[in-house]
Amino acid sequence: MKRAVRRLIVVGAIGAFVSFVPGAGTAATAAPGAVLVQQDATLTTAQRATGMPKSNDAGRQLSQATIKVEVTGLGSDTTYFPSSRVSLRDYGSADDTIRIGFGNQVGSTCSLNAWAGSANTNWGGKDFEISGGYNPDYFTTPTKPWDCVVVVLRDNSAGSEIDALVGSLKNTYHQPRLTVAKPKLLGKSPKKLGLVQGVKTEIEVTVKNTGQATAQNVVITGQGKGGKTKVKVKKTKTDNIEPGRSATVKVPVTLKSKKAKKLVLRVRGQGVETKRVIKLKRVKAPKRPVTGQYRSKDGSVTFRIEKGRVVNFRVRALTRCGIAPNPYQYTWNTYDFPRTKVPRNGIVQKGAKGKNWGAGLRMRVTGKKVTRGLFNYFGPAFCSVASSFTAKRVGK
């Protein structure tokens, strides 16, 4: 059997080449959407460069090296945090330095492009914990992830290498995994989503990332399915979704056909994709809202409907301020909301915001009745309100 060649060539400078047999760990291709999070290598005397060691002193010979590179961020924001544990065969006493070099495989060689960490052995130690710092402060950011590493023991007096181990880095990847909850309309998830033909309806879609990597550039699209069902879905983006977190967005959908069978929502982000199939039904437009004064049963909510718009909205609600673990403070306050149009499907879902506050109003209006009402607010001092209501017309 032919012996594997690991030949050391001019390792004292960046751009040096170390010949070796590439490890199988670097050949694997990352799955779609996978994010590199760690690189590892364990080097022993089996990965020693040819012609090494040059000293018979066990305290001047490498025994083993364990290398770990933690990787955070993506693209130009990627940061590498290398660390190593290097052992000599015996306690060192000479003026030698252990150096850790990283690079990329070019054929059967490791082309070094960064030195990241060193330790002097003259204090009599045998095991050395070496931190390599981080880019770009301690070494230049690599143009692509490293895939090979060399550990060198250098004789400082002679200015030459007296031992070296070299090998491949094994990559660990994490992936986002997206799931889509059943969409909600006015706070509830209907068995069949009722749509009025030709009228835009905003549904609430929650996307959760159950994977181990952040999902970026998440986009929701969709289309009708079944028979001649045609549904227009506005392309909607979400914020980045971290592992274990969710993002909820409003997605406008419009039924464009008389047929209403199914709606397929597709969610894509960070190279991964999932979908959700929703049953549909076509519904008639409700009775138009009747002009007049409206009031909730307890009188806490009042407003008028004029020319198909909600105006002069007022709500008196219990406000909670503060943040745990400190005790909450509760006060009664009155809030208003800007005039807003009642769409032809009778569903009001509107938001309003200022410099340091936000509010939302939703309700279903059918003729003289208002159901599924909710007012919410968030403002300074972590103050918030969530007040549900129903109302009916009480006068002209």
C-alpha positions as CSV (number, residue, x, y, z in Angstrom):
1,M,0.0,0.0,0.0
2,K,1.4,3.4,-1.0
3,R,2.1,5.7,1.9
4,A,0.1,9.0,2.1
5,V,2.4,12.0,1.5
6,R,2.2,14.9,3.8
7,R,5.1,17.2,2.8
8,L,5.8,20.5,4.6
9,I,6.7,23.4,2.3
10,V,7.7,26.9,3.5
11,V,5.1,27.1,6.3
12,G,6.5,30.3,7.8
13,A,4.4,32.6,5.6
14,I,0.9,33.0,4.5
15,G,0.4,31.5,1.1
16,A,2.5,28.4,2.0
17,F,1.5,25.0,0.9
18,V,1.3,21.8,2.9
19,S,0.8,18.6,1.0
20,F,-1.6,16.0,2.5
21,V,-4.3,13.5,1.7
22,P,-7.7,15.5,1.8
23,G,-10.2,14.1,4.4
24,A,-13.6,12.8,3.4
25,G,-15.3,15.3,5.7
26,T,-14.8,18.2,3.4
27,A,-16.3,16.6,0.3
28,A,-19.9,16.7,1.5
29,T,-22.2,19.2,-0.1
30,A,-24.3,21.3,2.2
31,A,-28.1,20.8,1.9
32,P,-30.1,23.7,0.6
33,G,-30.4,26.5,3.1
34,A,-27.7,25.0,5.3
35,V,-25.6,27.4,7.3
36,L,-22.0,26.6,8.4
37,V,-21.8,26.9,12.2
38,Q,-18.7,24.9,13.2
39,Q,-15.5,23.3,11.8
40,D,-13.5,20.6,13.6
41,A,-10.4,18.6,13.2
42,T,-8.6,16.1,15.3
43,L,-5.0,15.6,14.2
44,T,-2.6,12.9,15.5
45,T,0.8,11.6,14.5
46,A,-1.0,9.7,11.7
47,Q,-1.5,13.2,10.1
48,R,2.2,14.2,10.6
49,A,4.0,15.9,7.6
50,T,6.6,13.8,5.9
51,G,10.1,14.2,7.3
52,M,8.8,15.2,10.7
53,P,9.6,15.3,13.6
54,K,13.2,16.7,13.2
55,S,14.0,16.4,16.9
56,N,14.3,13.3,19.0
57,D,13.3,15.2,22.2
58,A,9.7,14.1,23.1
59,G,9.2,17.6,24.5
60,R,9.7,19.0,21.0
61,Q,7.3,16.7,19.3
62,L,3.6,17.1,18.6
63,S,1.3,14.4,19.9
64,Q,-2.2,15.5,19.1
65,A,-4.2,18.6,18.2
66,T,-8.0,19.3,18.5
67,I,-9.2,22.3,16.5
68,K,-12.6,23.9,16.6
69,V,-13.8,26.9,14.6
70,E,-17.1,28.5,15.6
71,V,-18.8,30.3,12.7
72,T,-21.4,33.0,13.1
73,G,-23.2,35.2,10.6
74,L,-23.6,35.0,6.8
75,G,-21.9,36.3,3.8
76,S,-19.7,39.3,4.4
77,D,-20.8,39.3,8.1
78,T,-19.4,35.9,8.7
79,T,-17.1,35.7,11.8
80,Y,-14.7,32.9,12.6
81,F,-13.6,32.0,16.2
82,P,-10.9,29.4,16.0
83,S,-9.6,27.7,19.2
84,S,-7.2,24.7,19.6
85,R,-5.9,22.3,22.2
86,V,-2.4,21.0,21.3
87,S,-0.4,18.4,23.2
88,L,3.3,17.6,23.1
89,R,4.6,14.1,23.7
90,D,6.4,15.4,26.9
91,Y,6.8,18.6,28.8
92,G,8.4,21.3,26.7
93,S,11.3,23.4,27.8
94,A,13.0,24.7,24.7
95,D,12.2,28.1,23.0
96,D,9.6,26.7,20.6
97,T,6.3,28.1,19.4
98,I,3.1,26.2,18.4
99,R,1.3,27.9,15.5
100,I,-2.1,27.2,14.0
101,G,-2.6,27.8,10.3
102,F,-5.7,27.7,8.2
103,G,-6.3,27.5,4.5
104,N,-8.0,25.9,1.6
105,Q,-7.3,22.7,-0.3
106,V,-5.7,23.1,-3.8
107,G,-5.5,19.6,-5.2
108,S,-3.5,17.6,-2.6
109,T,-2.1,20.7,-0.8
110,C,-3.3,23.0,1.9
111,S,-2.8,26.6,0.8
112,L,-2.5,28.6,4.0
113,N,-4.0,32.1,4.2
114,A,-4.2,32.7,7.9
115,W,-2.3,32.1,11.1
116,A,-4.8,32.1,14.0
117,G,-3.2,31.4,17.4
118,S,0.1,30.6,18.9
119,A,1.7,29.4,22.2
120,N,5.3,29.3,23.4
121,T,6.4,26.0,25.0
122,N,9.4,27.2,27.1
123,W,7.4,27.3,30.3
124,G,7.4,23.6,30.7
125,G,3.8,22.7,29.7
126,K,2.6,19.7,27.8
127,D,-1.0,20.7,26.9
128,F,-1.8,24.1,25.4
129,E,-5.1,25.9,25.0
130,I,-4.8,28.3,22.1
131,S,-7.3,31.0,21.1
132,G,-7.1,32.3,17.6
133,G,-9.1,35.5,18.1
134,Y,-11.5,36.5,15.4
135,N,-11.6,38.2,12.0
136,P,-10.8,40.8,10.9
137,D,-9.0,42.0,14.1
138,Y,-6.7,39.0,14.5
139,F,-6.6,37.6,10.9
140,T,-8.0,38.5,7.5
141,T,-11.5,37.4,6.8
142,P,-11.3,34.4,4.4
143,T,-12.9,34.8,1.0
144,K,-14.5,31.4,1.6
145,P,-14.6,29.0,4.6
146,W,-11.3,27.2,5.4
147,D,-11.2,23.5,4.7
148,C,-7.8,22.5,6.0
149,V,-5.6,23.2,9.0
150,V,-1.9,22.8,9.9
151,V,-0.3,22.7,13.4
152,V,3.3,23.7,13.4
153,L,6.0,23.5,16.1
154,R,8.7,26.0,15.3
155,D,12.2,26.2,16.7
156,N,12.6,30.0,17.4
157,S,16.4,29.8,17.7
158,A,16.9,28.1,14.4
159,G,14.0,29.8,12.6
160,S,12.7,26.5,11.2
161,E,9.8,24.0,11.7
162,I,10.7,20.9,13.7
163,D,7.2,19.2,13.6
164,A,3.9,19.6,11.9
165,L,0.4,18.0,11.7
166,V,-1.9,18.7,8.8
167,G,-5.5,17.6,7.9
168,S,-9.0,18.5,6.7
169,L,-11.7,20.4,8.6
170,K,-15.0,18.7,9.0
171,N,-18.0,21.1,8.6
172,T,-21.1,21.2,10.8
173,Y,-24.2,22.8,9.2
174,H,-27.5,23.9,10.7
175,Q,-30.7,24.5,8.7
176,P,-33.8,26.5,9.1
177,R,-37.0,24.5,9.0
178,L,-40.2,26.4,8.3
179,T,-43.8,25.5,9.2
180,V,-47.0,27.4,8.5
181,A,-49.9,27.5,10.9
182,K,-53.5,27.5,9.8
183,P,-54.2,31.1,8.7
184,K,-56.5,33.3,10.9
185,L,-59.2,35.7,9.9
186,L,-60.4,38.1,12.7
187,G,-58.5,36.1,15.2
188,K,-59.9,32.7,14.3
189,S,-58.9,29.8,12.0
190,P,-62.0,28.8,10.0
191,K,-62.5,25.3,8.6
192,K,-63.1,27.0,5.3
193,L,-61.9,30.5,4.5
194,G,-64.8,32.5,3.2
195,L,-63.9,35.0,0.5
196,V,-66.1,37.5,-1.3
197,Q,-65.3,37.4,-5.0
198,G,-63.2,40.4,-6.1
199,V,-62.7,41.8,-2.6
200,K,-59.2,41.8,-1.0
201,T,-59.1,40.0,2.3
202,E,-56.2,40.1,4.7
203,I,-55.4,36.8,6.4
204,E,-53.0,36.4,9.3
205,V,-50.2,34.0,8.5
206,T,-47.8,32.7,11.1
207,V,-44.5,31.1,10.0
208,K,-42.4,29.3,12.6
209,N,-38.7,28.3,12.3
210,T,-38.2,24.9,14.0
211,G,-34.7,24.5,12.7
212,Q,-31.3,25.5,14.1
213,A,-30.4,28.3,11.8
214,T,-32.0,31.8,11.1
215,A,-34.3,31.9,8.1
216,Q,-33.6,35.0,6.1
217,N,-35.4,36.6,3.2
218,V,-38.6,34.7,4.0
219,V,-41.3,35.3,1.3
220,I,-45.0,34.1,1.2
221,T,-46.7,33.6,-2.1
222,G,-49.7,31.6,-3.2
223,Q,-52.2,30.6,-5.8
224,G,-55.6,28.9,-6.2
225,K,-55.9,25.1,-6.6
226,G,-58.8,22.9,-7.8
227,G,-61.1,23.3,-10.7
228,K,-60.9,26.8,-12.1
229,T,-60.1,28.4,-8.8
230,K,-58.2,31.6,-9.2
231,V,-56.8,33.5,-6.2
232,K,-54.5,36.5,-6.3
233,V,-52.0,36.5,-3.4
234,K,-49.8,39.5,-2.7
235,K,-46.2,38.5,-2.3
236,T,-45.4,39.2,1.4
237,K,-42.1,39.3,3.2
238,T,-41.4,38.6,6.9
239,D,-38.6,39.7,9.2
240,N,-35.7,37.2,9.6
241,I,-36.9,34.3,11.8
242,E,-34.5,33.0,14.4
243,P,-34.5,29.4,15.5
244,G,-37.5,28.6,17.7
245,R,-39.2,31.9,16.8
246,S,-42.2,32.9,14.7
247,A,-43.2,35.7,12.5
248,T,-46.9,36.7,11.9
249,V,-47.8,38.9,8.9
250,K,-51.0,39.9,7.1
251,V,-51.2,38.4,3.6
252,P,-53.8,40.0,1.2
253,V,-55.7,37.5,-0.9
254,T,-58.4,38.1,-3.5
255,L,-60.7,35.5,-5.0
256,K,-60.8,36.1,-8.8
257,S,-63.1,33.3,-9.8
258,K,-66.6,32.0,-9.1
259,K,-65.0,28.7,-8.1
260,A,-63.4,28.5,-4.7
261,K,-61.8,25.2,-3.8
262,K,-58.4,25.6,-2.3
263,L,-55.6,28.1,-1.7
264,V,-52.0,27.0,-1.6
265,L,-49.6,29.2,0.4
266,R,-45.9,28.7,-0.2
267,V,-43.2,30.0,2.1
268,R,-39.6,30.2,1.0
269,G,-36.6,31.4,2.8
270,Q,-32.9,30.6,3.2
271,G,-33.1,27.9,0.5
272,V,-35.9,26.0,2.2
273,E,-39.6,25.8,1.3
274,T,-42.9,24.7,2.8
275,K,-46.6,25.1,2.0
276,R,-50.0,25.1,3.5
277,V,-53.3,24.2,1.7
278,I,-56.4,26.0,2.8
279,K,-59.9,25.1,2.0
280,L,-62.0,28.0,0.5
281,K,-65.6,28.9,0.1
282,R,-67.1,31.7,-1.9
283,V,-69.5,33.8,0.3
284,K,-71.9,36.6,-0.6
285,A,-71.1,40.2,0.4
286,P,-72.7,41.0,3.7
287,K,-75.4,43.7,4.2
288,R,-73.8,47.2,3.8
289,P,-73.1,49.0,7.0
290,V,-76.0,51.2,8.1
291,T,-75.2,54.8,8.9
292,G,-75.6,55.7,12.6
293,Q,-74.3,55.7,16.1
294,Y,-72.8,52.4,17.5
295,R,-72.2,51.4,21.0
296,S,-70.9,48.3,22.9
297,K,-73.2,46.7,25.5
298,D,-71.1,48.1,28.4
299,G,-70.6,51.5,26.8
300,S,-66.8,51.3,26.7
301,V,-66.8,51.5,22.9
302,T,-68.6,54.1,20.8
303,F,-68.3,55.1,17.1
304,R,-70.3,56.2,14.1
305,I,-70.6,54.8,10.7
306,E,-70.9,57.4,8.0
307,K,-70.8,56.7,4.2
308,G,-69.3,53.3,4.8
309,R,-66.6,54.5,7.2
310,V,-66.0,54.1,10.9
311,V,-65.5,57.5,12.4
312,N,-65.1,59.0,15.9
313,F,-64.0,55.7,17.4
314,R,-63.5,55.8,21.1
315,V,-62.7,53.1,23.6
316,R,-62.1,53.2,27.4
317,A,-59.9,50.4,28.3
318,L,-57.6,49.0,31.1
319,T,-54.0,49.8,30.3
320,R,-51.1,47.7,31.6
321,C,-47.7,49.3,31.9
322,G,-44.3,48.0,32.9
323,I,-42.2,44.9,32.2
324,A,-41.5,41.8,34.3
325,P,-40.2,41.1,36.8
326,N,-41.2,44.5,38.1
327,P,-44.9,44.9,39.2
328,Y,-47.3,46.0,36.5
329,Q,-49.2,49.3,36.8
330,Y,-52.8,49.4,35.7
331,T,-54.8,52.5,34.7
332,W,-58.1,53.3,32.8
333,N,-57.6,55.4,29.7
334,T,-59.5,56.5,26.7
335,Y,-58.2,55.9,23.1
336,D,-59.3,56.9,19.7
337,F,-58.6,55.6,16.2
338,P,-58.5,57.3,12.8
339,R,-61.4,57.0,10.4
340,T,-61.3,53.9,8.4
341,K,-63.3,52.4,5.5
342,V,-65.4,49.3,5.8
343,P,-64.5,47.1,2.8
344,R,-67.3,45.3,0.9
345,N,-66.6,42.1,2.7
346,G,-67.5,43.9,6.0
347,I,-64.1,43.1,7.5
348,V,-62.1,46.0,9.0
349,Q,-58.5,45.3,9.7
350,K,-56.5,48.5,10.1
351,G,-53.4,49.7,11.8
352,A,-52.2,53.1,12.9
353,K,-48.9,54.2,14.3
354,G,-47.0,57.2,15.5
355,K,-43.4,57.9,16.5
356,N,-43.4,55.7,19.6
357,W,-46.8,54.0,19.5
358,G,-48.9,51.6,17.5
359,A,-52.6,50.6,17.4
360,G,-54.9,48.3,15.6
361,L,-58.6,48.0,15.0
362,R,-60.5,45.0,13.6
363,M,-64.2,44.1,13.4
364,R,-66.8,42.6,11.2
365,V,-69.7,44.9,10.2
366,T,-73.0,43.4,8.9
367,G,-75.8,45.9,8.5
368,K,-76.5,47.3,12.0
369,K,-74.3,44.8,13.9
370,V,-70.6,44.7,14.7
371,T,-69.0,41.4,15.9
372,R,-65.4,40.1,16.5
373,G,-64.2,43.6,17.4
374,L,-60.7,44.1,18.9
375,F,-58.7,47.2,19.7
376,N,-55.1,46.9,20.6
377,Y,-52.4,49.5,21.5
378,F,-48.7,49.5,22.4
379,G,-46.9,52.6,23.5
380,P,-44.2,54.2,25.8
381,A,-43.3,52.7,29.2
382,F,-44.3,49.3,27.8
383,C,-48.0,50.2,28.0
384,S,-50.4,48.0,26.2
385,V,-54.1,47.4,25.6
386,A,-56.1,44.6,24.2
387,S,-59.9,45.2,24.3
388,S,-62.4,43.0,22.5
389,F,-66.0,44.1,21.9
390,T,-69.2,43.7,20.0
391,A,-71.5,46.6,19.1
392,K,-74.8,47.5,17.5
393,R,-76.5,50.6,16.1
394,V,-78.2,52.6,18.8
395,G,-79.3,55.7,17.0
396,K,-79.0,57.9,13.9
